[in-house]
């Protein structure tokens, strides 16, 4: 009997999947691959049920003879292991980023005479409704809130990109690239006070109040599913911070990052060029402890941002604060630097990991942007935040377009660098 292989990454079985199994069963013994959690979050979306539950779900289906785990999205592991006579897949992967997976699979099959069967993808109202229900489940606060903690355990380094509106949230949500034969995407979103304030035309001095910033979160959450990390600036007064924690937790935000400064907020990249006051260890520890006491679930994270290197207080001060804030209950430590050389960031990570192997480390490589995610992971970093690149790339493009329209008194000259409205609209899901 011939062997027929198909890979599933779904949490819910609908008639499209059953049609795939039926087509596979016509050709021989059906082996279904359950794409591993690690591959799934890079390739498609975050799973709502565990890998073991997906295996049991696929094994329960009529026509399935065996279920295996597919560790790599590019099929190398299962093709080498099974040498299936046929691989069956929906034809929806002929275009877009997934086309790279299909092309690579064809090369693997050609090496020994295997065949690919592209089955017409099932499009109907019932399938569409199931897909929508699954997306809504991913967006629910109780599922979204815990996802950051899960990602930290499932991936070498969590990649977060800034979002400051529903549209930028969709860009972060839906951008997938084929890089060196593998698909990749962002894991989380960073709602930055700088970018949120800039989008509103306000200075980044905690002038935009929390009610307004929560509306930005609502706009993003309404159209996305990825976990959100919130830039809480200094956290404000301790008495106010506890309410912020409760509000963010209830909304489904995964984490808040607060910095150990006090007084009028100034952007950290100014460093010592402007007067900035660092809170005492005792004062900031008390704020962290109060926030942890206020939260109601174990999912939410309070991450302490240490400004010692920014303010040139030294490595020992930064490490002392990291130790103290962890004792106070911080779920992670963010260390920041405005130097272009990542050496002091890497030194902090190495020394912190000598005494603390588990507390997540967060970095924001805005200035030291030559360091790679792989290098950061080797030094114990768990989360990397690209904090303002979407805002900074949009501003010069919009300014140049405005200038050229004024210069030429028409829009024709800028047309070749504008994205068609139709392409923008395709980002937005219709109900």
C-alpha positions in Angstrom: 0.0 0.0 0.0 1.3 3.5 -0.9 1.9 6.1 1.8 0.0 9.4 1.6 1.1 12.3 3.8 -0.7 15.5 4.8 0.2 18.1 7.4 -2.4 19.9 9.6 -1.8 23.0 11.8 -5.5 23.5 12.7 -7.1 23.4 16.1 -10.6 22.9 14.6 -11.5 20.4 12.0 -14.0 21.5 9.2 -15.1 20.0 5.9 -12.0 21.3 4.1 -9.8 19.2 6.3 -12.1 16.2 5.9 -11.9 16.6 2.1 -8.1 16.5 2.3 -8.3 13.2 4.2 -10.8 11.8 1.8 -8.5 12.6 -1.2 -5.5 11.2 0.6 -7.4 8.0 1.6 -8.2 7.3 -2.1 -4.4 6.9 -2.7 -3.3 4.7 0.2 -2.4 4.7 3.9 -3.0 8.2 5.4 -0.4 9.7 7.7 -1.3 13.1 9.1 1.5 15.4 10.4 0.8 17.6 13.4 2.9 20.7 13.0 4.9 21.3 16.2 4.1 24.3 18.4 7.5 25.7 17.7 7.0 25.6 13.9 3.4 26.6 14.1 4.0 30.0 15.8 6.6 30.8 13.1 4.4 29.6 10.2 0.8 30.3 10.9 -0.7 31.3 14.2 -0.6 30.6 17.9 -2.3 27.3 18.8 -5.3 27.4 21.1 -4.9 23.8 22.1 -1.8 21.9 23.0 0.3 19.8 20.6 -0.8 16.6 22.3 -4.5 17.6 22.0 -4.0 18.3 18.2 -2.4 14.8 17.8 -5.4 13.2 19.6 -7.8 15.3 17.5 -6.3 14.2 14.2 -6.0 10.5 15.3 -9.7 10.4 16.0 -10.7 11.3 12.4 -12.0 8.5 10.1 -9.5 7.6 7.4 -6.4 8.6 9.4 -4.1 5.6 9.9 -1.2 7.3 11.8 -0.3 10.7 13.2 3.3 12.0 13.5 4.8 15.3 14.7 6.2 17.4 11.9 9.0 19.4 13.6 9.9 21.7 10.6 7.5 23.7 8.5 9.6 22.9 5.4 8.9 19.1 5.5 12.5 18.0 5.5 12.1 15.9 8.7 9.0 14.0 7.6 10.1 13.4 4.0 13.4 12.0 5.2 11.6 9.7 7.7 8.6 8.6 5.7 9.4 9.0 2.0 5.7 9.2 1.2 4.5 8.3 -2.3 2.1 11.3 -2.2 1.8 14.5 -0.3 -1.7 16.1 -0.3 -2.3 19.7 0.5 -4.9 22.4 -0.3 -4.0 24.5 -3.3 -4.2 27.8 -1.3 -0.4 27.6 -0.9 0.4 28.2 -4.6 0.7 32.0 -3.9 2.0 34.1 -1.0 4.7 33.3 1.5 3.6 29.6 1.7 4.6 29.2 -2.0 8.2 28.8 -0.8 7.3 25.8 1.3 5.5 24.2 -1.7 8.5 24.8 -4.0 10.9 23.3 -1.4 8.6 20.3 -1.0 8.5 19.7 -4.7 12.3 19.5 -4.7 12.3 17.0 -1.9 9.7 14.8 -3.6 11.5 15.0 -7.0 14.6 13.5 -5.4 13.0 10.1 -5.1 9.9 10.2 -7.3 7.2 11.3 -4.8 4.2 13.3 -6.0 2.3 16.4 -4.8 -1.4 16.5 -5.0 -2.9 20.0 -4.7 -6.6 19.8 -3.7 -8.9 22.7 -4.4 -9.2 24.7 -1.2 -12.7 24.6 0.4 -14.3 28.0 0.4 -17.8 28.3 1.9 -19.8 30.1 4.6 -19.4 27.2 7.1 -15.6 27.1 6.8 -15.4 30.9 6.9 -17.4 30.9 10.1 -15.2 28.3 11.8 -12.1 30.3 10.8 -13.6 33.5 12.2 -14.6 31.7 15.4 -11.0 30.5 15.8 -9.7 34.0 15.3 -12.1 35.4 17.8 -11.0 32.8 20.3 -7.4 33.9 19.8 -8.4 37.5 20.4 -10.3 36.8 23.7 -8.6 38.4 26.7 -8.2 35.1 28.7 -6.4 33.5 25.8 -4.4 36.5 24.6 -3.2 37.6 28.1 -1.3 34.4 28.9 0.3 34.0 25.4 3.4 36.0 26.1 4.4 33.7 29.0 3.7 30.7 26.7 5.8 32.1 23.9 8.8 32.7 26.2 8.9 28.9 26.9 8.2 27.9 23.3 10.6 30.1 21.2 14.3 31.0 21.5 13.4 34.7 21.5 10.1 36.5 21.3 10.0 39.3 18.6 7.8 42.3 19.4 7.1 45.1 16.9 5.6 48.5 17.8 2.0 49.2 16.9 0.2 52.5 17.5 -3.1 52.0 15.6 -5.4 49.3 14.3 -3.7 49.5 10.9 -0.1 49.2 12.3 -1.4 46.3 14.4 -2.6 44.6 11.3 0.8 45.0 9.7 2.4 43.4 12.7 -0.2 40.7 12.8 -0.1 39.7 9.1 3.5 40.3 7.9 5.1 37.0 7.1 8.4 36.6 5.2 10.3 33.8 3.6 13.8 34.0 5.0 16.5 31.5 4.1 13.9 28.8 3.3 11.8 29.4 6.4 8.7 31.5 7.2 8.9 34.0 10.0 6.7 36.6 11.6 6.4 38.7 14.7 5.2 37.2 18.0 3.9 40.2 19.9 3.1 43.9 19.7 4.6 46.8 21.7 2.3 49.7 22.4 4.9 52.4 22.9 4.1 55.7 24.7 6.5 57.5 22.3 4.7 56.2 19.2 1.2 56.6 20.7 2.0 60.2 21.7 3.6 60.9 18.3 0.6 59.6 16.4 -1.5 62.0 18.4 0.9 64.9 17.8 1.8 65.1 21.5 5.2 65.2 23.3 6.4 62.0 24.9 6.1 63.3 28.5 3.2 61.2 29.8 0.9 63.9 28.5 -1.4 61.4 26.8 -3.5 60.0 29.6 -4.2 56.3 30.3 -7.8 56.6 29.1 -6.6 57.7 25.7 -3.8 55.1 25.6 -6.3 52.4 26.5 -8.4 53.4 23.4 -5.3 52.7 21.3 -5.1 49.2 22.8 -8.8 48.7 22.1 -8.3 49.7 18.4 -5.4 47.2 18.1 -7.1 44.4 20.0 -10.3 44.7 17.9 -8.5 43.6 14.7 -5.5 41.4 16.0 -4.8 38.3 18.0 -1.1 38.6 19.0 -0.1 39.4 22.7 0.4 43.0 23.7 3.2 44.5 25.8 2.3 47.9 27.1 4.8 50.7 27.7 3.8 52.1 31.1 6.5 54.8 31.3 7.2 55.3 35.0 3.9 53.7 36.0 2.9 57.0 37.7 2.0 57.2 41.3 1.9 53.8 43.0 -1.7 54.5 44.0 -2.5 55.0 40.3 -0.3 52.1 39.0 -2.4 49.5 40.8 -5.5 50.6 38.8 -3.5 50.5 35.5 -2.5 46.9 36.3 -6.1 45.9 36.9 -7.3 47.6 33.7 -4.6 46.2 31.5 -5.1 42.7 32.9 -8.9 42.9 32.3 -8.3 44.0 28.7 -6.1 41.0 28.0 -2.8 42.8 27.8 0.1 40.4 28.5 2.6 42.7 30.2 3.4 46.2 31.3 6.9 47.6 31.4 7.7 50.4 33.8 10.9 52.3 34.1 12.7 53.1 37.4 12.6 56.9 36.9 10.4 59.5 38.5 9.3 63.1 37.8 8.6 64.5 34.4 9.3 61.8 31.9 12.0 62.4 29.3 12.9 59.9 26.5 15.7 57.6 27.6 17.8 58.2 24.5 18.5 61.8 25.8 20.4 60.1 28.6 22.2 62.6 30.7 21.7 65.5 28.2 18.5 66.4 30.1 17.7 66.1 33.8 16.3 62.7 34.7 15.8 61.3 38.2 16.1 57.7 38.9 13.8 56.3 41.6 15.4 54.6 44.6 15.5 50.9 44.7 13.2 50.8 47.7 10.6 53.2 46.1 10.5 51.3 42.8 10.4 47.9 44.5 7.4 49.1 46.4 5.6 50.1 43.2 6.3 46.6 41.7 5.1 44.8 44.8 1.9 46.9 44.8 1.2 46.1 41.2 1.8 42.4 41.7 -0.5 42.4 44.7 -3.2 44.1 42.6 -3.3 41.7 39.7 -5.8 38.8 39.8 -4.3 36.2 37.4 -0.9 34.5 37.1 -0.8 35.4 33.4 -0.1 39.1 33.6 3.5 40.2 33.7 5.1 43.3 35.3 8.5 44.0 33.8 11.0 46.4 35.4 12.9 48.6 33.1 16.3 49.6 34.5 17.8 53.0 33.4 21.2 52.8 35.1 23.2 52.4 31.9 21.2 55.2 30.2 22.0 57.5 33.2 25.6 56.3 33.4 25.2 55.0 37.0 27.2 51.9 36.1 26.9 48.2 35.7 26.9 47.3 39.4 24.0 49.6 40.0 22.0 48.0 37.1 22.7 44.5 38.5 21.8 45.5 42.0 18.5 46.9 40.9 17.7 43.9 38.7 18.2 41.6 41.7 16.1 43.8 44.0 13.3 44.2 41.5 13.1 40.5 40.9 12.8 39.9 44.7 10.0 42.5 44.7 8.1 40.4 42.2 9.1 41.7 38.8 8.3 39.0 36.1 11.1 40.2 33.9 13.9 42.7 33.6 14.4 45.2 30.7 17.8 46.6 30.4 18.4 49.6 28.1 21.3 51.4 26.6 21.8 54.3 24.2 25.3 53.2 23.0 25.7 51.8 19.5 27.9 49.1 20.7 25.9 46.3 22.4 28.8 45.3 24.6 27.4 46.7 27.9 24.0 45.1 27.2 25.6 41.7 26.6 27.8 42.1 29.7 24.7 42.9 31.8 22.9 39.8 30.4 25.9 37.5 31.0 26.4 38.7 34.6 22.6 38.6 35.4 22.4 35.1 34.1 25.2 34.0 36.4 22.9 34.4 39.4 19.4 34.3 37.8 18.8 31.7 35.1 15.0 32.0 34.7 13.8 35.6 35.0 13.1 36.8 31.4 15.4 39.6 30.0 14.0 42.2 27.6 16.0 44.4 25.3 15.2 47.2 22.9 18.0 47.4 20.3 17.2 50.9 18.9 20.7 52.3 19.3 22.7 49.0 19.3 20.9 47.8 16.2 23.7 45.7 14.7 23.2 42.9 17.2 21.1 40.0 15.9 18.3 38.2 17.6 20.4 35.0 17.6 23.3 36.8 19.4 20.9 38.2 22.0 19.4 34.8 22.6 22.9 33.3 23.2 23.4 35.8 26.0 20.1 34.9 27.7 17.7 37.5 26.2 14.1 36.3 26.0 12.2 39.2 24.3 13.5 41.7 21.7 11.3 44.8 21.1 11.5 46.9 17.9 10.1 49.9 19.6 9.6 52.6 17.0 10.6 51.5 13.6 7.2 51.6 11.9 6.6 55.2 13.1 10.1 56.3 12.1 9.7 54.7 8.6 6.3 56.2 8.0 7.1 59.8 8.8 9.8 60.5 6.1 7.7 58.7 3.5 4.6 60.8 4.3 6.6 64.0 4.5 8.3 63.4 1.1 4.9 62.7 -0.5 3.4 65.9 0.9 6.4 68.0 -0.3 6.2 66.5 -3.8 2.5 67.2 -4.2 3.1 70.8 -3.2 6.1 71.0 -5.5 4.3 69.6 -8.6 0.8 70.7 -7.8 -0.5 67.2 -8.6 -0.2 63.6 -7.3 1.1 61.9 -10.4 4.8 62.2 -9.4 4.3 60.3 -6.1 2.1 57.6 -7.5 4.8 55.1 -8.2 5.7 54.9 -4.5 2.2 54.6 -3.2 0.6 51.3 -2.2 -2.7 50.8 -4.0 -5.7 51.3 -1.8 -7.0 47.8 -2.8 -3.8 46.3 -1.4 -4.2 48.2 1.9 -7.9 47.1 2.2 -6.9 43.4 1.9 -5.3 43.7 5.3 -8.7 44.4 6.8 -10.9 41.4 7.5 -14.6 41.8 6.6 -17.1 40.1 8.8 
